[in-house]
Amino acid sequence: ESRWPFLFGAIIVPSLIQAVILPFLPESPRYLLLEKHNTSKAEKAFQRFLGKDDVSHEIEEVLAESRVQRNTKLVSILQLLRTRAVRWQIVTVVVTMGCYQLCGLNAV
């Protein structure tokens, strides 16, 4: 009982290790390319992660995925429920999750 402060203090060691190592870790290539708009650093990060010199295909792939995401239209829940193509899938999922809640499967 008297040693419980040591248990809470044990988290200090991994957090200090993480704080020391964190500045040496590379940034995410996707973050550098899409958020920071820094193609050269993104290319260097891809080269470091993938271990190859030509990463132009990967950069183009990330940019194409970003264009597709920007063109995606978001729908509301009401619009989703009005869409006949997905209505039965939504009803099935809602009924299944309701049954899980009522039968106590989550407690198990």
C-alpha positions in Angstrom: 0.0 0.0 0.0 2.8 2.4 0.8 4.4 1.9 -2.6 1.5 3.1 -4.8 3.3 6.4 -5.6 6.0 4.4 -7.3 3.4 2.8 -9.5 2.2 6.2 -10.7 5.8 7.4 -11.0 6.7 4.5 -13.3 5.1 6.3 -16.2 7.8 9.0 -16.0 10.5 6.7 -17.5 8.6 6.0 -20.9 7.5 9.6 -21.2 11.0 10.9 -20.8 12.3 8.4 -23.3 9.6 9.5 -25.8 10.4 13.2 -25.2 14.1 12.6 -25.9 13.5 10.5 -29.0 10.6 12.6 -30.5 12.7 15.4 -32.1 14.7 12.8 -34.1 11.7 11.1 -35.6 10.8 12.1 -39.2 7.5 13.9 -40.0 4.8 12.1 -41.9 5.3 12.4 -45.7 1.6 12.9 -46.1 1.5 15.7 -43.5 4.5 17.4 -45.1 3.0 17.2 -48.6 -0.7 18.0 -47.9 -0.5 20.3 -44.9 2.9 22.0 -45.1 3.0 21.9 -48.9 6.7 21.0 -48.7 7.4 18.6 -51.6 11.1 18.3 -51.0 10.8 17.3 -47.4 8.0 14.9 -48.2 10.1 13.3 -50.8 13.0 12.9 -48.3 10.6 11.4 -45.8 9.2 8.9 -48.3 12.8 8.0 -49.3 13.6 7.4 -45.6 10.5 5.3 -45.0 10.6 3.3 -48.2 14.3 3.0 -48.6 14.3 3.8 -52.4 15.3 6.8 -54.4 12.4 7.2 -56.8 9.3 8.0 -54.8 7.5 10.1 -57.4 4.8 7.4 -57.8 4.0 7.6 -54.1 3.9 11.4 -54.1 1.5 11.3 -57.1 -0.6 8.7 -55.3 -1.0 10.9 -52.2 -1.9 13.9 -54.3 -4.4 11.9 -56.3 -6.0 10.6 -53.1 -6.2 14.2 -51.8 -8.0 15.4 -54.9 -10.5 12.6 -54.6 -11.1 13.4 -50.9 -11.7 17.1 -51.7 -14.3 16.2 -54.4 -16.2 13.8 -52.0 -19.6 15.2 -51.0 -20.6 14.7 -47.4 -24.2 13.7 -46.7 -26.2 14.1 -43.6 -27.8 11.2 -41.6 -31.2 12.2 -42.9 -30.0 12.1 -46.5 -28.3 8.8 -45.9 -31.6 7.3 -44.5 -33.5 8.6 -47.5 -31.1 6.8 -49.9 -32.8 3.6 -50.9 -29.6 1.8 -51.8 -28.1 1.9 -48.2 -31.3 2.0 -46.1 -31.4 -1.8 -45.4 -27.7 -1.9 -44.5 -28.2 0.9 -42.0 -31.3 -0.7 -40.5 -29.5 -4.0 -40.2 -26.6 -2.4 -38.4 -28.8 -0.5 -36.0 -30.9 -3.5 -35.2 -27.8 -5.7 -34.7 -26.2 -3.1 -32.4 -29.4 -2.7 -30.4 -29.6 -6.4 -29.9 -26.0 -6.4 -28.7 -26.9 -3.8 -26.1 -30.0 -5.5 -24.9 -28.6 -9.1 -24.7 -25.6 -8.1 -22.6 -22.9 -9.2 -25.0 -20.9 -6.0 -24.4 -20.7 -6.9 -20.7 -19.2 -10.3 -21.6 
